[in-house]
Amino acid sequence: MAEVRDTLSINLKLGSQVLPMTIKREDEILYRDAEKLINQRFSFYANAYPRLGNEMYLTMMALDVAVQLKSKEHETNLGPVVDVMKSLVADIEESLKEK
């Protein structure tokens, strides 16, 4: 019977670069999804700005993805604050109804 290892060797194609990696088997879908996102953004910039070169496309894509990540972090960090504020507003509205 074949032994299932905890790690997996994969090759990711990012733009025109191939990146061999050894990853945790359970993380493969994350890496494949990241590869897909990178290549979608790479293609967008390559089509929008022809002749800039792969390094510039990868740089633009990295900035794009970083801004998206930071935007999500800010949304996530504000989530509990928004929930508390909604609760406080509901309490105030309820108190005003009682008077």
N, CA and C of each residue as an Amber inpcrd file, in Angstrom:
protein
   297
   0.8480000  -1.1760000   0.0000000   0.0000000   0.0000000   0.0000000
   0.8950000   1.2420000   0.0000000   0.5190000   2.2330000  -0.8140000
   1.3090000   3.4600000  -0.9150000   1.1390000   4.3050000   0.3380000
   2.2390000   4.8790000   0.7850000   2.2210000   5.7400000   1.9640000
   1.8660000   7.1700000   1.5520000   0.9460000   7.7910000   2.2720000
   0.5670000   9.1720000   2.0000000   1.4470000  10.0750000   2.8460000
   2.2080000  10.9400000   2.1710000   3.0820000  11.8550000   2.8910000
   2.3280000  13.1250000   3.2420000   2.8250000  13.8440000   4.2670000
   2.2180000  15.0930000   4.6960000   2.5550000  16.2450000   3.7660000
   3.6130000  16.0810000   2.9700000   4.0260000  17.1500000   2.0680000
   3.8160000  16.7430000   0.6200000   3.8330000  17.7480000  -0.2330000
   3.5800000  17.5360000  -1.6470000   4.5010000  18.4670000  -2.4250000
   5.1170000  17.9560000  -3.4850000   5.9380000  18.7900000  -4.3550000
   5.0860000  19.2440000  -5.5260000   5.0310000  20.5590000  -5.7280000
   4.2430000  21.1130000  -6.8260000   5.0790000  22.1550000  -7.5690000
   4.6450000  22.4810000  -8.7730000   5.2270000  23.5610000  -9.5620000
   4.1310000  24.5830000  -9.8040000   4.3830000  25.8140000  -9.3950000
   3.4460000  26.8970000  -9.6430000   3.9800000  27.7440000 -10.7850000
   3.1230000  28.0650000 -11.7400000   3.5200000  28.9650000 -12.8170000
   2.9330000  30.3290000 -12.4940000   3.8200000  31.2770000 -12.1960000
   3.4260000  32.6310000 -11.8300000   3.9440000  33.5760000 -12.9060000
   3.0260000  34.0630000 -13.7270000   3.4650000  34.8370000 -14.8820000
   4.2540000  33.9270000 -15.8000000   5.4820000  34.2840000 -16.0710000
   6.3250000  33.4460000 -16.9220000   7.3220000  32.6260000 -16.1020000
   7.2180000  32.6730000 -14.8010000   8.1460000  31.9730000 -13.9140000
   7.5250000  30.6790000 -13.3900000   8.3320000  29.6500000 -13.2890000
   7.8990000  28.3980000 -12.6670000   8.5850000  28.3020000 -11.3140000
   7.7890000  28.0790000 -10.2880000   8.2940000  28.0430000  -8.9200000
   8.0320000  26.6620000  -8.3250000   9.0770000  25.8150000  -8.2030000
   8.8900000  24.5160000  -7.5520000   8.8140000  24.7210000  -6.0430000
   7.8600000  24.0290000  -5.4220000   7.6550000  24.1820000  -3.9810000
   7.3210000  22.8530000  -3.3490000   7.6590000  22.7370000  -2.0800000
   7.1890000  21.6220000  -1.2640000   6.2800000  22.2260000  -0.2060000
   5.0340000  21.7840000  -0.1880000   4.0210000  22.3750000   0.6760000
   3.3120000  21.2860000   1.4770000   2.5560000  21.6940000   2.4660000
   1.6990000  20.7520000   3.1800000   0.5910000  20.3230000   2.2330000
   0.3230000  19.0450000   2.2250000  -0.6830000  18.4960000   1.3200000
  -2.0300000  19.2110000   1.4720000  -2.4180000  19.5000000   2.7040000
  -3.7260000  20.1210000   2.9300000  -3.7820000  21.5870000   2.4620000
  -2.6270000  22.1780000   2.1500000  -2.5810000  23.5670000   1.6930000
  -2.5710000  23.6900000   0.1660000  -2.6270000  22.5730000  -0.5420000
  -2.5010000  22.6390000  -1.9950000  -3.5560000  23.5450000  -2.6250000
  -4.8000000  23.4440000  -2.1970000  -5.8580000  24.2580000  -2.7970000
  -5.5800000  25.7480000  -2.6030000  -5.0110000  26.1240000  -1.4600000
  -4.6630000  27.5290000  -1.2260000  -3.6190000  28.0080000  -2.2170000
  -2.6040000  27.1880000  -2.4380000  -1.5520000  27.5440000  -3.3880000
  -2.0760000  27.5860000  -4.8160000  -2.9320000  26.6550000  -5.1720000
  -3.4980000  26.6370000  -6.5280000  -4.4080000  27.8460000  -6.7460000
  -5.1960000  28.1950000  -5.7390000  -6.0490000  29.3740000  -5.8480000
  -5.2070000  30.6530000  -5.9270000  -4.1310000  30.7200000  -5.1580000
  -3.2310000  31.8770000  -5.2070000  -2.5890000  31.9720000  -6.5900000
  -2.1660000  30.8430000  -7.1360000  -1.5800000  30.8120000  -8.4810000
  -2.5770000  31.3640000  -9.4990000  -3.8220000  30.9440000  -9.3930000
  -4.8620000  31.4000000 -10.3150000  -5.0720000  32.9170000 -10.1840000
  -5.1420000  33.4200000  -8.9530000  -5.3210000  34.8560000  -8.7200000
  -4.1520000  35.6560000  -9.2950000  -2.9500000  35.2120000  -9.0060000
  -1.7570000  35.9050000  -9.5100000  -1.7750000  35.9550000 -11.0280000
  -2.0790000  34.8480000 -11.6670000  -2.0680000  34.8120000 -13.1250000
  -3.1990000  35.6300000 -13.7400000  -4.3460000  35.6900000 -13.0780000
  -5.4320000  36.5490000 -13.5620000  -5.0140000  38.0150000 -13.5180000
  -4.4370000  38.4350000 -12.3910000  -4.0140000  39.8350000 -12.2570000
  -2.8430000  40.1340000 -13.1880000  -1.9160000  39.1800000 -13.3290000
  -0.7880000  39.3260000 -14.2540000  -1.3080000  39.5700000 -15.6720000
  -2.2520000  38.7420000 -16.0970000  -2.8190000  38.8770000 -17.4500000
  -3.5190000  40.2180000 -17.6230000  -4.2330000  40.6470000 -16.5900000
  -4.9080000  41.9440000 -16.6560000  -3.8980000  43.0580000 -16.9280000
  -2.8250000  43.1000000 -16.1500000  -1.8280000  44.1520000 -16.3200000
  -1.0510000  44.0100000 -17.6330000  -0.7730000  42.7860000 -18.0310000
  -0.0680000  42.5670000 -19.3010000  -0.9060000  43.0510000 -20.4790000
  -2.2170000  42.8460000 -20.4040000  -3.1050000  43.3110000 -21.4810000
  -3.3320000  44.8240000 -21.4150000  -3.4290000  45.3620000 -20.2070000
  -3.7030000  46.7920000 -20.0400000  -2.4830000  47.6530000 -20.3690000
  -1.2930000  47.1270000 -20.0900000  -0.0540000  47.8900000 -20.2830000
   0.9670000  47.0600000 -21.0590000   0.7310000  46.8720000 -22.3540000
   1.6560000  46.0470000 -23.1350000   3.0700000  46.6340000 -23.1480000
   4.0330000  45.7560000 -23.2350000   5.4510000  46.0920000 -23.3760000
   6.1130000  46.6320000 -22.1060000   5.4850000  46.4980000 -20.9400000
   6.1590000  46.9320000 -19.7140000   7.1210000  45.8710000 -19.1940000
   6.8430000  44.6220000 -19.4690000   7.7260000  43.5430000 -19.0400000
   7.1920000  42.7840000 -17.8400000   7.6180000  41.5300000 -17.7570000
   7.1150000  40.6280000 -16.7200000   7.3830000  41.1220000 -15.3080000
   8.5590000  41.6970000 -15.0760000   8.8810000  42.1720000 -13.7310000
   7.9110000  43.2670000 -13.2900000   7.5700000  44.1810000 -14.1840000
   6.6320000  45.2450000 -13.8440000   5.2330000  44.6830000 -13.6260000
   4.8240000  43.7160000 -14.4410000   3.5000000  43.1080000 -14.2610000
   3.4100000  42.4100000 -12.9090000   4.4640000  41.6890000 -12.5410000
   4.4700000  41.0170000 -11.2430000   4.4750000  42.0300000 -10.0950000
   5.1730000  43.1440000 -10.2780000   5.1880000  44.1900000  -9.2580000
   3.8070000  44.8080000  -9.1050000   3.1670000  45.1230000 -10.2170000
   1.8300000  45.7110000 -10.1810000   0.8240000  44.7340000  -9.5690000
   0.9650000  43.4650000  -9.9350000   0.0790000  42.4420000  -9.3950000
   0.2790000  42.2900000  -7.8960000   1.5220000  42.3270000  -7.4300000
   1.8110000  42.2000000  -6.0030000   1.1710000  43.3500000  -5.2330000
   1.2750000  44.5600000  -5.7600000   0.6490000  45.7090000  -5.1070000
  -0.8650000  45.5520000  -5.0780000  -1.4350000  45.1290000  -6.1780000
  -2.8760000  44.9200000  -6.2840000  -3.3590000  43.9340000  -5.2190000
  -2.7080000  42.7920000  -5.1310000  -3.1030000  41.7570000  -4.1720000
  -2.8870000  42.2410000  -2.7290000  -1.7910000  42.9630000  -2.4780000
  -1.5230000  43.4780000  -1.1330000  -2.5910000  44.4790000  -0.7060000
  -3.0160000  45.3400000  -1.6140000  -4.0700000  46.3110000  -1.2920000
  -5.3800000  45.5870000  -0.9920000  -5.7010000  44.5720000  -1.7750000
  -6.9120000  43.7900000  -1.5180000  -6.8510000  43.1260000  -0.1440000
  -5.6960000  42.5520000   0.1870000  -5.5100000  41.8910000   1.4750000
  -5.6690000  42.8810000   2.6200000  -5.0140000  44.0310000   2.5080000
  -5.1000000  45.0370000   3.5600000  -6.5200000  45.5790000   3.6950000
  -7.2120000  45.7210000   2.5860000  -8.6040000  46.1690000   2.6210000
  -9.4650000  45.1750000   3.3930000  -9.2570000  43.9000000   3.1330000
 -10.0100000  42.8580000   3.8590000  -9.6590000  42.8650000   5.3390000
  -8.3900000  43.0870000   5.6720000  -7.9760000  43.1580000   7.0740000
  -8.6880000  44.3020000   7.7890000  -8.7730000  45.4450000   7.1370000
  -9.4460000  46.5940000   7.7420000 -10.9270000  46.3100000   7.9360000
 -11.5650000  45.6820000   6.9480000 -12.9720000  45.3100000   7.0790000
 -13.1590000  44.3390000   8.2370000 -12.2690000  43.3640000   8.3300000
 -12.3570000  42.3570000   9.3840000 -12.1410000  42.9850000  10.7440000
 -11.1760000  43.8780000  10.8620000 -10.8860000  44.5210000  12.1320000
 -12.0310000  45.4120000  12.5940000 -12.7720000  45.9800000  11.6620000
 -13.8750000  46.8540000  12.0220000 -15.1510000  46.0780000  12.3210000
 -15.2090000  44.8380000  11.9310000 -16.4130000  44.0330000  12.1320000
 -16.9190000  44.0370000  13.5580000 -16.0860000  43.7140000  14.5530000
 -16.5680000  43.7210000  15.9370000 -17.0060000  45.1130000  16.4050000
 -16.3270000  46.1510000  15.9480000 -16.6960000  47.5120000  16.3330000
 -18.0750000  47.8540000  15.7730000 -18.3040000  47.4970000  14.5140000
 -19.6020000  47.7560000  13.8890000 -20.6940000  47.0050000  14.6310000
 -20.4380000  45.7660000  15.0160000 -21.4310000  44.9810000  15.7460000
 -21.7790000  45.6360000  17.0810000 -20.7690000  46.1080000  17.8020000
 -21.0140000  46.7720000  19.0870000 -21.8040000  48.0570000  18.8680000
 -21.4330000  48.8090000  17.8300000 -22.1420000  50.0620000  17.5480000
 -23.6050000  49.7920000  17.1990000 -23.8720000  48.7670000  16.4200000
 -25.2500000  48.4160000  16.0800000 -26.0340000  48.0550000  17.3360000
 -25.4050000  47.3180000  18.2160000 -26.0560000  46.9450000  19.4690000
 -26.3610000  48.1730000  20.3180000 -25.4070000  49.0930000  20.3970000
 -25.6150000  50.3200000  21.1660000 -26.7390000  51.1690000  20.5720000
 -26.7680000  51.2850000  19.2600000 -27.8280000  52.0430000  18.5930000
 -29.1820000  51.4000000  18.8830000 -29.2470000  50.0900000  18.8160000
 -30.4970000  49.3800000  19.1100000 -30.9230000  49.6240000  20.5520000
 -29.9720000  49.5980000  21.4850000 -30.2880000  49.8680000  22.8870000
 -30.8000000  51.2910000  23.0740000 -30.1640000  52.2470000  22.4260000
 -30.5870000  53.6440000  22.5310000 -31.9810000  53.8200000  21.9460000
 -32.2140000  53.2200000  20.7710000 -33.5380000  53.3230000  20.1490000
 -34.6060000  52.6990000  21.0390000 -34.2760000  51.5830000  21.6500000
 -35.2340000  50.9070000  22.5510000 -35.5200000  51.7810000  23.7650000
 -34.4690000  52.4010000  24.3080000 -34.6510000  53.2820000  25.4650000
 -35.5060000  54.4910000  25.1080000 -35.3240000  55.0390000  23.9170000
 -36.1080000  56.1870000  23.4940000 -37.5790000  55.8270000  23.2930000
 -37.8520000  54.6240000  22.8680000 -39.2320000  54.1630000  22.6910000
 -39.9400000  54.0570000  24.0410000 -39.2070000  53.6650000  25.0660000
 -39.7950000  53.4660000  26.3870000 -40.1810000  54.7750000  27.0510000
 -39.5980000  55.8880000  26.6570000 -39.8590000  57.1750000  27.3120000
 -41.0090000  57.9010000  26.7190000
